[in-house]
Amino acid sequence: MTAVDERASVDTSGTASSGLYTYDLAPTKKEGRRWGAYNVFTLWANDVHSLGNYAFAIGLFALGLNVWGILAAFALASVLLFLLLTLSGFMGHKTGVPFPVMSRIAFGVNGAKIPAGVRGAVAIAWFGIQTYLASSVLSTLLTAMFPSLRALDTNSVLGQSTLGWITFLALWALQVVIVSYGMQMIRRYMAFAAPTTLITMCALAAWMFFRADGSISWSTDTPLTGGAMWLQILQGAALWVVVYGTFVLNFCDFTRSAKSRGAIVRGNVIGIPVNMLFFAVIVAVLSGAQFKLDGRVITSPTDIVRTVPNMFLLAVASLALIALTVAVNLLANFVAPIYALVNFFPRALNFRRAGLVSAVLGLVILPWNLYDNPVVVNYFLGGLGALLGPLFGVIMADYWLLRRARINVPDLYTEDAQGEYHYRRGYNPRAVAAFAPSAAAAVVIALVPAFGAVAGFSWFIGALLAAALYALIADRAAPIRDVDGESIAVAAE
C-alpha cells in the first residue's frame, strides 16, 4: 500500500450509506470528548475486581502457585495488557468509531460483521451469566435477611427457582434502565462503582488479615517449584490476557470518547499495572488468610462474604459485589453487542433498542443452564473465545503495520465500489484468508486435549499467526489516505 497524506476533513455526508452510517455508529467529534484518565481508570477498577477474575486468580493459589508466583503472573500479564490495550485504545481516539466500524478497515464494510458478530455472541452469553451470578448473591442476601423467602427458593421453573427469577429479572431490568440512558450514564455508574468496589475489597481483605492474626499462608501444603512453577506463571499470565481478549478488541468503544492519548495512557497505567498488582495482593491476602485459618482454599470472595457475622456488614458487602458485577457486565458484555446489533440492523435499531434486544437475548438463552453445563462453557464459549485472538491479530496488523494509523474515516461509511474499504463486494478476502486458518488453529489448540500443555496460549498463537499471515498476503498496492471524520462526526457522550 502507498500512503497519501490528506489530513483535511472531507465532506462525504452526502455519500454515506444509510446501511453503514447512523448516529450511534458515526465517529465522535474531537471537541467535547469527556472521558479523562479517571474514567479510563474506572473501567479497570471495576472490571479487574470482578467475581470471575477473583475466582480465576484464587484458582492459581489452589493450583500450587505461592504468593510470589501469583504476583509474578499478574505483573507479566499487566505489562502485556497495558501494551495491547493502549494500542487498541489509540485506535478509538484517532478515529472516534466503535468496534464494528473499526473492523471495516481490515475486513471491509460488509466483512466487519464477522468480528462484530463473534464479539457480540460471546458478550451476550456472558451478560446473561454475569447477571445470574449477581442474582445468586442477591438471593443469598435476601434469604439471610428474610428467612421466610427460602420457601421461594425450593422450586424450579426452567431451571431457576421463583426467588432466582425475581432477583435475576430485577438486576436484568436495572441494567436495561442504565443502558437506556446511553454511554454517559454508563460512565457515571462506573465512576460510582469503582471506589465502592475498591473500598469493599480492601475492607474484606483487612478483615480476613486480622482474623488470621496478622499473617497469611504463603502457599498451599504442596506448592509448585522449579520448571512447573514457571510454566504455571506463564500460563496464568497468558490466561489472564485471554480473559481480556474481548476488551482488547472493543476498547475503542470507550476510547472514542477519550479526551487525549495521554488520558488513555494515564488511565491504563493506574488501571492496569498498578491496579492489577493491587488486585493480586488482595487475592493473596484472601486466599492465604483463609488457608491459614482452616486449610481451605476458597473459590470466590462470596465464600468469605457469607461468613461475615454482622447482618449490616453482610448486606453492605453483598450489595457492593452486586454493584461490581453490574458494572463489569455493562462494560464487558453489554456495550459490545449493542454496537454489533446496530451494525447488523442500522435502519431498525439505535443504541437503546439494541440494548433491549441484547438484554432479551441474554435472558432467553437461560444463562444459568449454560453456566451449569461444563460442555457448553468450555466448548461453545471457549471456542468462540479462541476466535478473538486471530481477529485481534488481523485488525492490529492492518491498522499498525500496513496503514501506520492512516485511516480514511468517511470511506468507512460508503458502499461505493471505489471506497477504500469496499474491497470485493464489501469483503476483504485477504483478511478472511488470514483469519480462517489462524482461527481453526486457535480453536484446536484451545479445545483438543492433546494440546492441553499449550491450550492457555491459544489466544497468542492465533493472534500472532493471523498477524503474520495477513502481513504476508495483504494488498500493499492500494493507496492509503489519512482523512479524519469531523465532517460526519457527532457529539461524544
C-alpha positions as CSV (number, residue, x, y, z in Angstrom):
1,M,0.0,0.0,0.0
2,T,1.1,3.6,-0.7
3,A,0.4,6.5,1.6
4,V,-1.2,9.7,0.5
5,D,-1.1,12.5,3.1
6,E,-4.6,14.0,3.2
7,R,-5.4,15.1,6.7
8,A,-8.0,17.7,6.0
9,S,-11.7,16.8,6.6
10,V,-13.7,15.8,3.6
11,D,-17.4,16.3,3.4
12,T,-18.9,13.0,2.5
13,S,-22.1,13.3,4.4
14,G,-24.0,13.1,1.1
15,T,-22.5,9.8,0.0
16,A,-22.6,8.0,3.4
17,S,-24.8,4.9,3.2
18,S,-27.8,4.6,5.5
19,G,-26.9,1.0,5.8
20,L,-23.5,1.9,7.3
21,Y,-23.9,5.3,8.9
22,T,-26.2,6.0,11.9
23,Y,-25.8,8.4,14.9
24,D,-24.6,5.5,17.1
25,L,-22.0,4.3,14.6
26,A,-20.8,7.7,13.5
27,P,-17.4,9.0,14.6
28,T,-17.3,11.3,17.6
29,K,-16.1,14.9,17.3
30,K,-12.8,15.6,18.8
31,E,-14.1,18.7,20.5
32,G,-16.2,17.8,23.6
33,R,-14.9,14.3,24.3
34,R,-15.4,13.8,28.1
35,W,-13.5,10.6,29.0
36,G,-10.4,11.5,31.0
37,A,-7.8,9.4,32.8
38,Y,-10.1,8.8,35.8
39,N,-12.9,7.4,33.5
40,V,-10.4,5.1,31.8
41,F,-9.1,4.0,35.2
42,T,-12.7,3.2,36.4
43,L,-13.0,0.7,33.5
44,W,-10.3,-1.3,35.1
45,A,-11.1,-0.6,38.7
46,N,-14.5,-2.2,38.0
47,D,-13.5,-4.9,35.5
48,V,-10.4,-6.2,37.2
49,H,-12.1,-6.7,40.5
50,S,-14.9,-8.8,39.1
51,L,-16.1,-12.0,40.9
52,G,-15.0,-14.1,37.9
53,N,-11.5,-12.7,38.0
54,Y,-11.2,-13.3,41.7
55,A,-12.2,-16.9,41.2
56,F,-9.6,-17.3,38.4
57,A,-6.8,-15.7,40.5
58,I,-7.6,-17.7,43.6
59,G,-7.5,-20.8,41.4
60,L,-3.8,-20.1,40.8
61,F,-3.3,-20.4,44.6
62,A,-5.3,-23.7,44.5
63,L,-3.1,-24.9,41.6
64,G,0.0,-24.6,43.7
65,L,1.4,-21.1,43.0
66,N,2.7,-19.3,46.0
67,V,2.1,-15.6,46.7
68,W,5.2,-14.5,44.8
69,G,4.2,-16.7,41.9
70,I,0.8,-15.1,41.7
71,L,2.3,-11.6,41.9
72,A,4.8,-12.5,39.1
73,A,2.0,-13.9,36.9
74,F,0.0,-10.7,37.2
75,A,3.0,-8.4,36.8
76,L,3.8,-10.1,33.4
77,A,0.1,-10.1,32.4
78,S,-0.3,-6.4,33.3
79,V,2.6,-5.4,31.1
80,L,1.2,-7.3,28.1
81,L,-2.3,-5.9,28.7
82,F,-1.1,-2.4,29.1
83,L,0.7,-2.6,25.7
84,L,-2.2,-4.3,23.9
85,L,-4.9,-2.1,25.4
86,T,-3.0,1.1,24.8
87,L,-2.6,0.2,21.1
88,S,-6.3,-0.6,20.8
89,G,-7.3,2.5,22.7
90,F,-5.3,4.8,20.5
91,M,-7.3,3.4,17.5
92,G,-10.5,4.6,19.1
93,H,-9.1,8.0,19.9
94,K,-7.7,8.5,16.4
95,T,-10.9,7.5,14.5
96,G,-13.7,8.1,17.0
97,V,-15.5,5.0,15.8
98,P,-16.9,1.9,17.7
99,F,-15.5,-1.6,17.2
100,P,-17.9,-2.8,14.4
101,V,-16.9,0.2,12.3
102,M,-13.2,-0.2,13.2
103,S,-13.4,-3.7,11.9
104,R,-14.4,-2.4,8.5
105,I,-10.8,-1.1,8.0
106,A,-9.4,-4.7,7.7
107,F,-12.4,-6.8,6.9
108,G,-14.4,-4.5,4.6
109,V,-17.7,-2.6,5.1
110,N,-19.6,-5.8,5.0
111,G,-17.0,-8.3,6.2
112,A,-16.9,-6.4,9.5
113,K,-20.0,-8.2,10.5
114,I,-17.7,-11.3,11.1
115,P,-15.7,-9.9,14.0
116,A,-18.6,-7.9,15.4
117,G,-20.8,-10.9,15.4
118,V,-18.3,-13.1,17.2
119,R,-17.6,-10.4,19.8
120,G,-21.3,-9.8,20.3
121,A,-22.2,-13.5,20.6
122,V,-19.6,-14.0,23.3
123,A,-20.7,-10.9,25.2
124,I,-24.4,-11.8,25.1
125,A,-23.8,-15.2,26.7
126,W,-21.6,-13.7,29.4
127,F,-24.0,-10.9,30.0
128,G,-26.6,-13.5,31.0
129,I,-24.2,-15.5,33.0
130,Q,-22.8,-12.5,35.0
131,T,-26.4,-11.3,35.7
132,Y,-27.2,-14.8,37.0
133,L,-24.1,-14.8,39.3
134,A,-25.1,-11.4,40.7
135,S,-28.7,-12.6,41.2
136,S,-27.3,-15.5,43.2
137,V,-25.6,-13.2,45.6
138,L,-28.8,-11.1,45.9
139,S,-30.8,-14.3,46.6
140,T,-28.4,-15.4,49.3
141,L,-28.6,-11.9,50.9
142,L,-32.4,-11.9,50.8
143,T,-32.7,-15.3,52.4
144,A,-30.2,-14.4,55.1
145,M,-32.2,-11.2,55.9
146,F,-35.7,-12.7,55.5
147,P,-35.6,-16.5,56.2
148,S,-39.2,-16.9,55.1
149,L,-38.1,-16.3,51.5
150,R,-36.4,-19.7,51.4
151,A,-39.8,-21.1,50.5
152,L,-39.5,-19.4,47.2
153,D,-36.1,-20.9,46.6
154,T,-37.1,-24.6,46.5
155,N,-38.9,-25.0,43.2
156,S,-37.7,-24.9,39.7
157,V,-39.1,-23.1,36.6
158,L,-36.9,-23.6,33.5
159,G,-34.0,-24.4,35.8
160,Q,-34.5,-21.4,38.1
161,S,-36.4,-21.0,41.4
162,T,-39.1,-18.4,41.9
163,L,-36.7,-16.3,44.1
164,G,-34.0,-16.8,41.5
165,W,-36.3,-15.5,38.7
166,I,-37.3,-12.4,40.8
167,T,-33.7,-11.4,41.6
168,F,-32.5,-12.1,38.1
169,L,-35.2,-10.1,36.5
170,A,-34.7,-7.2,38.9
171,L,-30.9,-7.0,38.1
172,W,-31.7,-7.5,34.4
173,A,-34.1,-4.6,34.4
174,L,-31.7,-2.4,36.3
175,Q,-29.0,-2.8,33.6
176,V,-31.5,-2.2,30.9
177,V,-32.5,1.1,32.5
178,I,-28.9,2.2,32.9
179,V,-28.1,1.4,29.3
180,S,-31.2,3.1,28.0
181,Y,-29.6,6.4,29.1
182,G,-26.6,5.8,26.9
183,M,-22.8,5.8,27.4
184,Q,-22.9,8.9,29.6
185,M,-24.9,7.1,32.2
186,I,-22.6,4.1,32.0
187,R,-19.7,6.4,32.6
188,R,-21.4,7.9,35.7
189,Y,-22.2,4.5,37.0
190,M,-18.6,3.3,36.7
191,A,-17.4,6.4,38.5
192,F,-19.7,5.5,41.4
193,A,-19.0,1.7,41.4
194,A,-15.2,1.9,41.1
195,P,-14.4,3.4,44.6
196,T,-17.2,1.4,46.2
197,T,-15.6,-1.8,44.8
198,L,-12.1,-0.9,45.9
199,I,-13.1,0.1,49.4
200,T,-15.2,-3.0,49.9
201,M,-12.5,-5.4,48.7
202,C,-9.8,-3.6,50.8
203,A,-12.1,-3.9,53.9
204,L,-12.7,-7.6,53.2
205,A,-9.0,-8.3,52.9
206,A,-8.2,-6.3,56.1
207,W,-10.9,-8.2,58.0
208,M,-9.5,-11.5,56.8
209,F,-6.0,-10.5,57.7
210,F,-6.9,-9.6,61.2
211,R,-8.9,-12.8,61.6
212,A,-5.8,-14.7,60.7
213,D,-3.8,-12.9,63.5
214,G,-2.0,-10.6,61.1
215,S,-0.3,-13.2,58.9
216,I,-1.2,-15.5,55.9
217,S,-0.1,-18.7,54.4
218,W,2.2,-18.0,51.5
219,S,1.3,-21.2,49.7
220,T,-0.7,-24.5,50.0
221,D,0.8,-27.5,51.5
222,T,2.1,-28.7,48.1
223,P,3.4,-25.7,46.2
224,L,4.8,-25.9,42.7
225,T,8.5,-25.4,42.3
226,G,11.1,-25.2,39.5
227,G,10.0,-25.5,35.9
228,A,6.4,-26.5,36.9
229,M,6.1,-23.2,38.8
230,W,7.4,-21.1,36.0
231,L,5.2,-22.8,33.4
232,Q,2.1,-22.1,35.6
233,I,3.2,-18.5,36.0
234,L,3.4,-18.1,32.2
235,Q,0.1,-20.0,31.7
236,G,-1.5,-17.9,34.4
237,A,-0.3,-14.6,32.7
238,A,-1.4,-15.8,29.3
239,L,-4.9,-16.9,30.5
240,W,-5.3,-13.5,32.2
241,V,-4.7,-11.8,28.9
242,V,-7.3,-14.2,27.3
243,V,-9.8,-13.0,29.9
244,Y,-9.4,-9.6,28.4
245,G,-9.4,-10.9,24.8
246,T,-12.8,-9.4,24.4
247,F,-11.9,-6.0,25.8
248,V,-8.7,-5.5,23.7
249,L,-10.9,-5.9,20.7
250,N,-13.6,-3.3,21.5
251,F,-11.7,-0.9,23.8
252,C,-12.3,1.6,21.1
253,D,-16.0,1.6,22.1
254,F,-14.9,3.7,25.1
255,T,-11.8,5.5,24.0
256,R,-13.6,7.0,21.0
257,S,-14.8,9.5,23.7
258,A,-11.3,9.9,25.3
259,K,-10.0,13.5,25.6
260,S,-6.5,12.6,24.6
261,R,-3.9,9.9,24.1
262,G,-2.4,11.0,27.4
263,A,-5.7,10.3,29.2
264,I,-5.7,6.8,27.8
265,V,-2.1,6.1,28.9
266,R,-2.5,7.6,32.4
267,G,-5.8,5.7,32.9
268,N,-4.2,2.5,31.7
269,V,-1.1,2.9,33.8
270,I,-3.1,3.3,37.0
271,G,-5.8,0.9,36.0
272,I,-3.7,-2.0,34.6
273,P,-0.2,-2.5,36.1
274,V,-0.9,-0.6,39.4
275,N,-4.5,-1.8,39.9
276,M,-3.7,-5.4,38.8
277,L,-0.9,-5.8,41.3
278,F,-3.1,-4.3,44.0
279,F,-5.7,-6.9,42.9
280,A,-3.1,-9.7,43.2
281,V,-2.2,-8.6,46.8
282,I,-5.9,-8.7,47.8
283,V,-6.1,-12.2,46.2
284,A,-3.0,-13.3,48.2
285,V,-4.5,-12.0,51.4
286,L,-7.9,-13.5,51.0
287,S,-6.7,-17.0,49.9
288,G,-3.7,-17.1,52.2
289,A,-5.6,-15.9,55.3
290,Q,-8.5,-18.4,54.7
291,F,-6.0,-21.3,54.1
292,K,-4.2,-20.4,57.4
293,L,-7.5,-20.3,59.3
294,D,-8.8,-23.7,58.3
295,G,-6.7,-25.2,55.4
296,R,-9.5,-24.5,52.9
297,V,-8.9,-22.9,49.5
298,I,-11.8,-20.6,48.7
299,T,-13.2,-20.4,45.2
300,S,-14.6,-16.8,45.3
301,P,-14.9,-13.8,47.6
302,T,-18.5,-14.7,48.0
303,D,-17.3,-17.7,50.1
304,I,-15.9,-15.1,52.6
305,V,-18.8,-12.7,52.4
306,R,-21.2,-15.4,53.5
307,T,-19.1,-15.8,56.7
308,V,-19.5,-12.1,57.7
309,P,-21.2,-12.4,61.2
310,N,-22.8,-8.9,61.2
311,M,-26.0,-8.7,59.1
312,F,-25.4,-5.0,58.3
313,L,-21.8,-5.6,57.1
314,L,-23.0,-8.7,55.2
315,A,-25.6,-6.6,53.4
316,V,-23.1,-3.9,52.5
317,A,-20.5,-6.4,51.2
318,S,-23.1,-8.3,49.2
319,L,-24.6,-5.1,47.6
320,A,-21.0,-3.9,46.8
321,L,-20.4,-7.3,45.0
322,I,-23.6,-6.9,43.1
323,A,-22.8,-3.3,42.1
324,L,-19.4,-4.5,40.9
325,T,-20.9,-7.3,38.8
326,V,-23.3,-5.0,37.2
327,A,-20.5,-2.6,36.3
328,V,-18.4,-5.4,34.8
329,N,-21.4,-6.5,32.8
330,L,-22.1,-3.1,31.4
331,L,-18.5,-2.7,30.4
332,A,-17.5,-6.0,29.0
333,N,-20.8,-7.7,28.0
334,F,-23.4,-5.1,27.2
335,V,-21.8,-2.3,25.1
336,A,-20.2,-4.6,22.5
337,P,-23.4,-6.5,21.4
338,I,-25.3,-3.2,21.3
339,Y,-22.9,-1.8,18.7
340,A,-22.8,-5.1,16.9
341,L,-26.6,-5.2,16.6
342,V,-26.8,-1.6,15.5
343,N,-24.2,-2.5,12.8
344,F,-26.3,-5.5,11.7
345,F,-29.6,-3.6,11.6
346,P,-28.7,0.1,11.3
347,R,-32.1,1.1,9.9
348,A,-34.1,-0.6,12.6
349,L,-32.0,-0.3,15.8
350,N,-30.4,2.5,17.8
351,F,-28.4,2.3,21.0
352,R,-31.4,2.0,23.3
353,R,-33.3,-0.5,21.1
354,A,-30.2,-2.6,20.5
355,G,-29.6,-2.7,24.3
356,L,-33.1,-4.1,24.9
357,V,-32.7,-6.7,22.1
358,S,-29.3,-7.7,23.6
359,A,-30.8,-8.0,27.1
360,V,-33.7,-10.1,25.8
361,L,-31.3,-12.5,24.1
362,G,-29.3,-12.7,27.3
363,L,-32.5,-13.7,29.1
364,V,-34.0,-16.2,26.6
365,I,-30.8,-18.3,26.5
366,L,-31.5,-19.2,30.2
367,P,-27.8,-18.4,31.2
368,W,-27.9,-20.5,34.4
369,N,-28.3,-23.6,32.3
370,L,-25.3,-22.6,30.2
371,Y,-23.2,-21.8,33.3
372,D,-24.1,-25.2,34.9
373,N,-23.1,-27.1,31.8
374,P,-19.3,-27.5,31.6
375,V,-19.6,-28.7,28.0
376,V,-21.3,-25.6,26.8
377,V,-19.0,-23.2,28.8
378,N,-15.8,-25.0,27.7
379,Y,-16.6,-25.8,24.1
380,F,-19.1,-23.2,22.9
381,L,-17.8,-20.2,24.8
382,G,-14.2,-21.4,24.9
383,G,-14.3,-22.0,21.1
384,L,-15.8,-18.5,20.5
385,G,-13.2,-17.0,22.8
386,A,-10.4,-18.6,20.9
387,L,-11.5,-16.8,17.8
388,L,-10.8,-13.4,19.4
389,G,-7.1,-13.7,19.2
390,P,-6.9,-14.1,15.4
391,L,-9.4,-11.3,14.9
392,F,-7.2,-9.1,17.0
393,G,-4.1,-10.1,15.0
394,V,-5.7,-9.2,11.6
395,I,-7.1,-5.9,12.8
396,M,-3.9,-4.8,14.6
397,A,-1.6,-5.9,11.7
398,D,-3.8,-3.9,9.2
399,Y,-4.0,-0.8,11.3
400,W,-0.5,-0.5,12.7
401,L,1.8,-2.5,10.3
402,L,0.2,-1.8,7.0
403,R,-1.6,1.5,7.3
404,R,0.6,3.0,10.1
405,A,-2.6,4.5,11.7
406,R,-3.6,6.3,8.4
407,I,-7.3,5.9,8.1
408,N,-9.9,7.4,5.7
409,V,-12.8,7.6,8.2
410,P,-15.5,8.8,5.8
411,D,-14.9,5.8,3.5
412,L,-15.8,3.6,6.4
413,Y,-19.4,4.6,5.8
414,T,-19.8,4.3,2.0
415,E,-20.9,1.4,-0.1
416,D,-19.3,3.0,-3.2
417,A,-17.3,0.3,-5.0
418,Q,-14.4,2.9,-5.2
419,G,-14.4,3.3,-1.5
420,E,-11.2,2.4,0.3
421,Y,-12.7,-0.3,2.4
422,H,-15.1,-1.8,-0.2
423,Y,-12.5,-4.4,-1.3
424,R,-14.5,-7.1,-3.1
425,R,-18.3,-6.7,-2.6
426,G,-17.6,-5.2,0.8
427,Y,-15.4,-8.1,2.0
428,N,-11.6,-8.2,2.2
429,P,-10.8,-11.8,1.1
430,R,-7.2,-11.4,2.2
431,A,-8.3,-10.7,5.8
432,V,-10.7,-13.7,5.8
433,A,-7.9,-15.8,4.3
434,A,-5.6,-14.9,7.2
435,F,-8.3,-15.2,9.8
436,A,-9.8,-18.6,8.9
437,P,-6.7,-20.9,9.3
438,S,-5.5,-19.0,12.3
439,A,-8.9,-19.3,13.9
440,A,-9.0,-23.0,13.2
441,A,-5.6,-23.5,14.7
442,A,-6.5,-21.4,17.8
443,V,-9.7,-23.4,18.4
444,V,-8.0,-26.8,18.0
445,I,-5.2,-25.7,20.4
446,A,-7.8,-24.4,22.9
447,L,-10.2,-27.4,22.9
448,V,-8.4,-30.6,21.8
449,P,-7.0,-32.4,24.9
450,A,-3.8,-33.4,23.1
451,F,-2.8,-29.7,23.1
452,G,-3.5,-29.2,26.8
453,A,0.0,-28.1,27.6
454,V,-0.2,-25.1,25.4
455,A,-4.0,-24.5,25.5
456,G,-3.5,-21.5,27.7
457,F,-1.5,-19.8,24.9
458,S,-4.1,-20.3,22.2
459,W,-5.1,-16.6,22.1
460,F,-1.5,-15.5,21.5
461,I,-0.8,-18.3,19.0
462,G,-3.9,-17.3,17.0
463,A,-3.2,-13.6,17.1
464,L,0.5,-13.9,16.1
465,L,-0.3,-16.4,13.3
466,A,-3.1,-14.2,11.9
467,A,-1.0,-11.1,12.1
468,A,1.9,-12.8,10.3
469,L,-0.3,-14.3,7.6
470,Y,-2.1,-11.0,7.0
471,A,1.1,-9.0,6.8
472,L,2.4,-11.6,4.3
473,I,-0.7,-11.6,1.9
474,A,-2.1,-8.1,2.4
475,D,-2.5,-5.8,-0.6
476,R,0.2,-3.2,-0.5
477,A,-0.5,-1.7,-3.9
478,A,-3.8,0.1,-2.9
479,P,-3.4,3.7,-1.9
480,I,-3.9,4.8,1.8
481,R,-5.4,8.1,2.6
482,D,-5.4,9.7,6.1
483,V,-8.8,11.6,6.3
484,D,-10.5,12.5,9.6
485,G,-14.2,12.1,10.2
486,E,-15.0,15.5,11.5
487,S,-17.3,16.3,8.6
488,I,-19.6,13.4,9.5
489,A,-18.9,13.3,13.3
490,V,-21.5,13.6,16.1
491,A,-21.1,14.8,19.6
492,A,-19.3,12.4,22.0
493,E,-21.2,11.2,25.1
